[in-house]
Every structure is written in C-alpha cells, then in structure tokens.
C-alpha cells in the first residue's frame, strides 16, 4: 500500500504532520472532528506538503523526522518541495 506523509497548516498557522493512505479522506476527517485531537483546538486550513511512495514503516520514520524539525526548517522543506 502507498503511504503518504503530510503537513497541514491550521487557520492559526500551526503545522500538523501525519501519515495516511488517503490524504483527502484524512483531511476531511480532521476537518469534521473525527481525526486527531489536535484539530479540536486548531482548525485545519490546507494541506501544504506531502510525500508519497512510503511503506507504513518508512512513513512513520519520516513523520518522526519532520516532527523533530523546528518551524523554520519545516518552512524550508515545504518551500523546497514547490
């Protein structure tokens, strides 16, 4: 199965990093309150970054790597992908 790593920017400019097999479905889950509890406080705005072609394991590893980045480095990652 093809796993994706994604970053969602919230309406109050926080970044949320996660993994899924279906980014659009997962975004909708976050938007309607059935996703991560993080989105009970921070409303999702848009998907600003994604990587595909991962296994479940490699997606989890990459998610952890991205979560360790500071915001400046996350912005650079996002900008470099465009």
C-alpha positions as CSV (number, residue, x, y, z in Angstrom):
1,X,0.0,0.0,0.0
2,X,1.2,3.6,-0.7
3,X,1.5,5.7,2.4
4,X,1.8,9.4,2.5
5,X,3.4,11.8,4.9
6,X,1.7,15.2,5.0
7,X,1.7,18.6,6.7
8,X,-1.5,20.5,7.3
9,X,-1.4,24.2,8.1
10,X,-4.0,25.3,10.6
11,X,-6.0,28.5,10.3
12,X,-3.9,29.9,13.2
13,X,-0.7,29.0,11.4
14,X,0.4,25.8,13.3
15,X,1.7,22.8,11.4
16,X,0.4,19.3,11.9
17,X,2.3,16.3,10.5
18,X,0.8,12.9,10.0
19,X,0.6,9.8,7.8
20,X,-2.2,8.2,5.8
21,X,-3.0,6.1,2.8
22,X,-5.6,8.7,1.6
23,X,-4.7,12.4,2.2
24,X,-8.0,13.9,1.1
25,X,-10.0,11.5,3.3
26,X,-7.7,12.2,6.2
27,X,-8.0,15.9,5.8
28,X,-11.8,15.6,5.8
29,X,-11.6,13.6,9.0
30,X,-9.5,16.3,10.6
31,X,-11.9,19.0,9.4
32,X,-15.0,17.3,10.7
33,X,-13.6,16.4,14.1
34,X,-13.1,12.7,13.7
35,X,-9.3,13.0,13.2
36,X,-6.6,13.9,15.6
37,X,-7.5,15.7,18.8
38,X,-5.1,18.5,17.8
39,X,-7.8,19.7,15.5
40,X,-10.3,20.2,18.3
41,X,-8.3,23.3,19.1
42,X,-6.7,24.2,15.8
43,X,-8.9,24.2,12.7
44,X,-7.2,22.7,9.6
45,X,-6.8,25.1,6.7
46,X,-5.0,23.3,3.9
47,X,-2.5,20.6,3.1
48,X,0.8,22.3,2.4
49,X,3.2,19.4,2.0
50,X,3.0,15.7,1.1
51,X,5.3,12.9,0.2
52,X,4.1,9.6,-1.3
53,X,5.6,6.2,-2.1
54,X,6.2,5.2,1.6
55,X,5.6,1.9,3.3
56,X,3.8,2.2,6.7
57,X,7.2,1.9,8.4
58,X,9.1,4.4,6.3
59,X,6.1,6.9,6.6
60,X,6.3,6.6,10.4
61,X,10.0,7.2,10.4
62,X,9.7,10.2,8.1
63,X,6.9,11.6,10.1
64,X,9.0,11.5,13.2
65,X,11.9,13.2,11.4
66,X,9.7,16.0,10.2
67,X,8.1,16.5,13.7
68,X,11.6,17.0,15.1
69,X,12.2,19.9,12.7
70,X,11.7,23.5,14.0
71,X,9.2,25.6,12.2
72,X,11.9,27.4,10.2
73,X,13.2,24.1,8.8
74,X,9.6,22.9,8.1
75,X,9.0,26.0,6.1
76,X,12.2,25.4,4.1
77,X,11.1,21.8,3.5
78,X,7.8,23.0,2.2
79,X,9.3,25.7,0.0
80,X,11.9,23.3,-1.4
81,X,9.1,20.9,-2.5
82,X,7.3,23.6,-4.6
